[in-house]
């Protein structure tokens, strides 16, 4: 999903296939790469090339389809699915590597958010982090709920599903209803 959002960011700027591939790859692998480096794990796409292959295939798929079939909000929706799924996956991987619960949840947030931040910076877009729109909060909900449910003994797949659905639902509400956290006021 993140790879598709990266390729769509390149499509919005009428870039080359190489740029589509680059955006898809850095968006799809950026958060997980940072997570793996921080927890001392082998960088996932360097060990198993299927992940990078999927990113490149997604770039090609977006490149080959007419831009008119992509909704203007498609990037947001692909990103929302990726955000929730990667937040849960990142927290699970951190726990599996012996990271304590709170930092594991933070690693879930890093996994879910950093790829999109890299995409936005490379595309010259203001980062989602610089807007009050609910984004990091949705990743934190997904990762935190997964970690919390795992700690109380809920089966991994159930905890993952509940966390991912909750994170996606919160992000979906932010996209469709314009939900935002209150901004700082002096």
Secondary structure, DSSP 4 states (H G I P E B T S, - for coil): -HHHHHHHHHHHTT--HHHHHHHHHHHHHHHHHHHHHHHTPPPHHHH-THHHHHHHHHHHHHHHS-GGGS-TTHHHHHHHHHHHHHHHHHHHHHHHTT--HHHHHHHHHHHHHHHHHHHHHHHTPPPGGGS-BSSHHHHHHHHHHHHHHHHTT--HHHHHHHHHHHHHHHHHHHHHH--BPPPP--
